[in-house]
Amino acid sequence: MLFTGKERRMHILIVFHTSFPEIRGGINTMIATLARQWMNAGHRVSIFSPGDWSDINWSEEKFAGISLYKKRLRLPWDRRSPIKGLIGWILEFPKTVGELLQLMKREKVDILHLHTPRDYQSYFRRLESLGGPPYVLTFHGTDALHFAQEKGKNFRSLHKTAKKAAALTAVSMSYARLIGERRPELGHVHYVPNGIEIKSETESAAFPNRVLEKFRKGVPEKYFVMVGWVEPPKGQDIAVRAWGILGKNHPNLHLLIIGGQSFLHPGEPHYPGFLEEIENLIHASGCGATVHLMGALEAPDVSGVLARASGLVFPSHREGLPYVLLEAALHGLPVVCNDIPAFSDILENGVHGLLTPDGDPLALAAAVERIVNDPELGKKLGKALKDHVTVHFSAERMARDYLDLFHEVLHR
């Protein structure tokens, strides 16, 4: 069913763990993109964030026509005080569910979009059984793989949430297939790829001052970019080893690694010691002058860095459909990606980019060298990828696919 604009208007509530400043600042570009697209189609959009431990009471504010709600969704386990945590959850859970139900009825919410599977979504599972709105659950990258492989201590809870969903989606065709094959009891998993706003992304972005400060002698003339959490699944170690190999023939080719550490809890890295391991590897590989750890940057700053880059490298071992790949495409950049299903499903090797064997720094270095030595090849790959993304991965198409699914759910 294609969305024609004649279907009844909906109130869509996006559930996503974020903060008000992050939403106002547009840090999560995908959430902001979906909200704008749905509002442009005439629908009402709100966002609910489960907040942090300190968010005992409800808070609400408005931004750009979107209502933003926040309230902690307490879980039954507390590693600091298990017994008190369980008692607190028993007392707080029914009260919070009741407040959520009142919010849904008062604001006439039609459907929930759970942006990625999380433990706290047990609240919305219970809410649905009490007459609350149906929900659609989306799988992205690592969360989809872990779910298909039954990894994680709270798999049973996540499985119950997925089973009660009115519909399931995945941003990667390969992950949609994988979940469908491993968990057939959940039914069909819809493939809805991420999309990007074509017009806004083609506008030139200013080069960020924060990055300029890193380079006292000026920004390198030629540099590639890598974007993502600094963690083993992203493969920063593969990229650093590749640059150690490239240094012999291309001593002036730089690599800007953008991204911070992921944390399990404040002050507790998800992968302890990995950032230090990468720092040591940079020096051991002899590329301390050309590989730069930039830390986390906001979305406009990433766009500004991409606008002047020579290309994008993506040696990740597992992915869904990373937004930065779409951004790089709209800047006309050639990309070098690991040959994993998330990329091979959407990119044809040698046409839209170069795919290299997973975990092979020699192959990654050789692919980057091909682009550096043959600028025309880089331009050709970049243009083909831009055309491909413009047609198949636009924000309009992504929003329409979700709206079609929402209408199908509500009609059922």
C-alpha positions in Angstrom: 0.0 0.0 0.0 1.5 3.3 -1.0 0.9 6.4 1.1 -1.2 8.9 -0.9 -1.8 11.5 1.8 -5.5 10.7 1.9 -5.3 8.3 4.8 -6.3 9.6 8.2 -3.7 11.7 10.1 -1.9 9.9 12.9 -0.3 10.9 16.1 3.0 9.0 16.1 5.0 8.8 19.3 8.7 7.9 18.9 10.3 6.1 21.9 14.0 6.7 22.0 16.5 7.1 24.8 17.9 10.6 24.3 17.9 14.0 26.0 16.2 17.2 25.3 19.4 19.1 24.4 20.4 16.2 22.0 17.0 16.5 20.2 17.2 20.3 20.1 20.8 20.0 18.8 19.9 17.4 16.1 22.5 14.9 17.4 20.4 11.9 16.5 19.9 12.8 12.8 17.7 9.8 12.0 15.1 10.7 14.7 15.0 14.3 13.6 14.7 13.2 9.9 11.8 10.9 10.6 10.0 13.5 12.7 10.3 16.2 10.0 9.2 13.8 7.2 6.1 12.6 9.1 5.2 16.2 10.1 5.6 17.3 6.5 3.0 14.6 5.5 0.6 16.1 7.9 1.0 13.8 10.9 1.6 14.8 14.5 4.9 13.6 16.1 6.0 13.4 19.7 9.0 11.9 21.3 9.2 10.0 24.6 12.6 9.4 26.3 12.9 7.0 29.3 15.3 9.4 30.8 17.9 8.7 33.5 17.8 7.6 37.1 17.2 11.1 38.3 14.1 11.7 36.1 11.7 10.5 38.8 9.0 13.0 37.8 7.6 13.8 34.3 9.1 16.6 32.3 7.8 18.0 29.1 8.8 20.7 26.6 8.0 21.7 23.0 10.6 22.1 20.2 9.9 22.7 16.5 6.3 21.6 16.9 7.3 18.3 18.6 6.2 17.5 22.2 9.1 16.0 24.1 8.3 13.8 27.2 10.7 12.3 29.7 10.2 10.0 32.7 12.4 7.2 34.0 11.2 3.7 33.3 12.6 1.7 36.3 13.7 -1.8 35.7 13.5 -4.7 38.2 17.2 -5.2 38.6 19.6 -2.8 40.2 23.2 -4.0 40.4 24.0 -1.6 43.3 21.1 -2.8 45.5 19.2 -5.8 44.0 16.6 -6.3 46.7 15.8 -2.5 47.1 15.7 -2.3 43.3 13.2 -5.0 42.9 10.9 -3.6 45.6 11.2 -0.2 44.0 10.3 -1.5 40.6 7.3 -3.4 42.0 6.0 -0.2 43.6 6.8 2.1 40.6 5.9 -0.1 37.6 2.1 0.0 37.8 2.0 3.7 38.6 4.2 4.6 35.6 2.2 2.3 33.3 -0.9 4.1 34.5 0.6 7.5 33.8 1.7 6.4 30.3 -1.8 5.1 29.5 -3.2 8.5 30.6 -0.7 10.3 28.4 -1.6 8.1 25.4 -5.3 8.7 25.8 -5.0 12.4 26.6 -2.8 13.1 23.6 -4.7 10.6 21.4 -1.6 8.7 20.3 -2.3 6.3 17.5 0.9 4.3 17.2 4.3 4.0 18.9 7.6 3.6 17.0 10.1 1.9 19.3 13.3 3.0 17.6 15.5 0.1 18.8 14.9 -2.8 21.2 15.6 -2.0 24.9 14.8 -3.5 28.3 12.5 -0.6 29.3 10.1 -1.4 26.5 8.4 -3.9 28.8 6.4 -0.9 29.9 5.0 -0.4 26.4 4.3 -4.2 26.1 2.2 -4.0 29.2 0.6 -0.7 28.0 -0.5 -2.4 24.8 -2.2 -5.2 26.8 -4.2 -2.6 28.8 -5.6 -0.9 25.7 -2.7 1.4 24.8 -1.6 2.0 21.2 0.1 -0.7 19.1 3.8 -0.4 18.6 6.3 -1.1 15.7 9.8 -2.2 16.8 12.8 -1.5 14.6 16.1 -3.4 14.6 19.3 -1.6 13.5 22.8 -3.1 13.6 24.4 -4.9 16.6 21.0 -5.1 18.4 19.6 -7.1 15.4 22.5 -9.5 15.4 22.5 -10.1 19.1 18.7 -10.7 19.1 19.0 -13.2 16.3 21.8 -15.0 18.2 19.9 -14.8 21.5 22.7 -12.9 23.1 22.3 -10.7 26.1 21.0 -11.4 29.6 17.6 -9.9 28.9 16.8 -11.7 25.7 13.6 -13.2 27.1 12.2 -9.8 27.9 13.2 -8.4 24.5 11.7 -11.5 22.8 8.4 -10.9 24.5 8.4 -7.3 23.4 9.1 -8.3 19.8 6.4 -11.0 19.9 3.8 -8.5 21.0 4.8 -5.9 18.4 2.2 -5.1 15.7 5.1 -5.2 13.2 8.8 -5.6 13.2 11.3 -3.8 10.9 15.0 -3.9 10.2 17.2 -1.3 8.5 19.3 -4.0 6.9 17.9 -6.6 4.4 20.3 -9.2 5.7 19.3 -8.7 9.4 15.6 -8.8 8.4 16.3 -12.2 6.8 18.4 -13.4 9.7 15.8 -12.6 12.4 13.1 -14.1 10.2 15.1 -17.3 9.8 16.3 -17.6 13.5 13.0 -16.5 15.1 10.2 -17.6 12.7 7.6 -17.4 15.5 7.8 -13.6 15.3 6.5 -13.6 11.7 7.6 -11.4 8.9 10.3 -8.7 9.5 9.8 -5.8 7.2 12.9 -4.2 5.5 12.8 -0.4 5.9 16.2 1.0 5.1 17.4 4.3 6.6 17.0 7.4 4.5 18.5 10.8 4.2 17.2 14.2 3.4 18.6 14.9 0.0 18.2 18.7 -0.2 19.6 19.6 3.3 22.6 17.3 3.0 23.7 18.7 -0.3 24.1 22.2 1.2 27.7 23.0 2.0 28.6 22.8 5.7 31.3 24.9 7.4 34.4 23.2 8.4 34.2 22.9 12.2 36.5 25.1 14.4 36.9 22.2 16.8 38.6 20.2 14.1 40.6 23.2 12.9 42.1 23.4 16.4 43.5 19.9 16.0 45.7 20.9 13.1 48.0 23.8 13.9 49.7 23.6 10.5 46.3 23.5 8.7 43.9 20.8 7.7 45.6 18.0 5.6 45.2 18.3 1.9 44.1 14.7 1.6 42.4 12.7 4.2 39.9 9.9 4.6 37.3 9.7 7.3 36.1 6.9 9.5 33.0 7.5 11.7 31.6 5.3 14.5 31.9 4.3 18.2 35.5 3.4 19.1 34.9 -0.2 19.8 36.1 -3.6 18.3 33.0 -4.2 16.1 33.8 -1.0 14.2 37.3 -2.1 13.2 39.4 1.0 14.0 42.3 -1.4 14.5 42.0 -2.6 10.9 42.0 1.0 9.6 45.1 1.9 11.7 47.0 -1.1 10.4 46.0 -0.2 6.8 47.4 3.4 7.3 50.6 1.9 8.7 50.9 0.1 5.3 49.9 3.2 3.3 52.5 5.3 5.0 55.3 4.0 2.8 53.9 5.2 -0.5 51.5 7.9 0.8 53.1 9.6 3.8 50.8 12.7 3.5 47.5 10.8 3.4 45.7 11.3 6.7 42.9 9.4 8.5 40.4 11.2 10.8 38.7 8.7 13.2 35.5 10.3 14.5 33.7 8.9 17.4 33.8 8.4 21.2 33.7 5.3 23.4 30.5 3.5 24.1 29.6 3.2 27.8 27.7 0.5 29.8 27.3 2.9 32.7 28.9 6.4 33.4 32.6 5.9 33.6 32.4 2.3 32.6 33.4 1.7 28.9 31.6 -1.0 27.1 35.0 -2.3 25.9 37.5 -1.3 28.6 41.0 -0.5 27.3 40.1 -0.5 23.6 40.7 3.2 23.1 44.1 2.9 24.7 44.8 -0.1 22.5 44.1 2.0 19.4 46.3 4.8 20.7 49.1 2.4 21.2 48.6 0.8 17.8 48.7 4.2 16.1 52.2 4.8 17.5 53.4 1.2 17.0 52.3 1.3 13.3 54.3 4.5 12.8 51.3 6.6 11.7 51.1 8.9 14.7 51.4 11.9 12.4 48.7 10.9 10.0 46.0 9.1 12.0 44.0 11.4 14.3 41.4 10.4 17.0 39.0 13.3 16.8 36.5 12.1 19.5 32.8 12.6 19.1 31.5 15.4 16.8 28.0 16.7 16.4 26.2 15.9 13.1 26.8 19.3 11.4 30.5 19.1 12.2 30.7 15.5 10.8 29.1 16.9 7.6 31.6 19.7 7.4 34.5 17.2 7.7 33.0 14.9 5.0 32.6 17.8 2.6 36.4 18.2 2.3 37.4 14.5 2.6 38.9 12.3 -0.1 36.8 9.3 0.9 35.2 7.2 3.6 36.5 3.9 5.0 34.2 1.5 6.8 36.0 -1.6 8.1 33.1 -2.6 10.5 32.6 -6.2 11.2 28.8 -5.7 11.6 26.5 -2.9 10.7 22.9 -2.1 9.9 22.7 0.8 7.5 24.9 3.6 8.9 23.7 7.1 8.4 27.2 8.4 7.7 27.4 6.2 4.6 24.4 8.0 3.2 25.9 11.4 4.2 29.2 10.5 2.4 27.3 9.5 -0.7 25.6 12.9 -0.9 29.0 14.5 -0.7 30.1 12.4 -3.7 32.8 10.6 -1.7 34.1 7.2 -2.7 33.7 4.6 0.0 35.7 1.5 1.0 33.7 -0.9 3.1 34.1 -4.4 4.5 32.4 -7.1 2.4 29.7 -7.9 4.9 26.0 -8.3 4.1 25.0 -4.9 5.4 27.1 -3.3 2.7 27.1 -5.9 -0.1 23.2 -5.9 0.0 23.2 -2.2 -1.1 26.5 -1.6 -2.8 27.8 -3.3 -5.9 31.6 -3.7 -5.7 33.4 -1.6 -8.2 30.3 0.4 -9.1 29.1 2.1 -5.9 32.3 1.6 -3.9 35.0 -0.9 -3.1 34.3 -3.9 -0.9 37.2 -5.6 0.9 37.5 -8.9 2.8 36.4 -8.5 6.4 39.3 -7.9 8.8 42.0 -7.5 6.1 44.1 -4.4 6.5 46.2 -5.2 3.4 43.1 -5.3 1.2 41.8 -2.1 2.8 45.1 -0.3 2.2 45.1 -1.5 -1.5 41.6 -0.3 -2.1 42.3 3.2 -0.6 45.5 3.3 -2.7 43.5 2.6 -5.9 41.3 5.6 -5.2 44.3 7.9 -4.3 46.2 6.8 -7.4 43.2 7.1 -9.7 41.2 10.3 -8.9 38.8 9.6 -11.8 37.9 6.2 -10.3 37.1 8.0 -7.0 34.8 10.5 -8.8 33.1 7.8 -10.7 32.4 5.7 -7.6 31.3 8.7 -5.6 28.8 9.8 -8.3 27.4 6.3 -8.8 26.8 6.0 -5.0 25.2 9.5 -4.8 22.8 8.6 -7.6 22.1 5.2 -6.0 21.3 6.8 -2.5 19.2 9.6 -4.0 16.9 7.1 -5.7 16.7 4.3 -3.2 17.6 5.8 0.2 15.9 9.1 0.5 14.2 10.3 3.7 10.9 10.6 1.8 11.0 7.0 0.8 11.9 5.9 4.4 9.1 7.9 5.9 6.6 6.7 3.3 7.5 3.0 4.0 7.0 3.5 7.7 3.7 5.3 7.2 2.4 2.6 4.9 3.2 0.1 7.6 1.6 2.2 10.3 -1.6 2.5 8.3 -1.6 -1.2 7.6 -1.3 -1.9 11.4 -4.1 0.5 12.2 -6.4 -0.9 9.5 -5.9 -4.3 11.0 
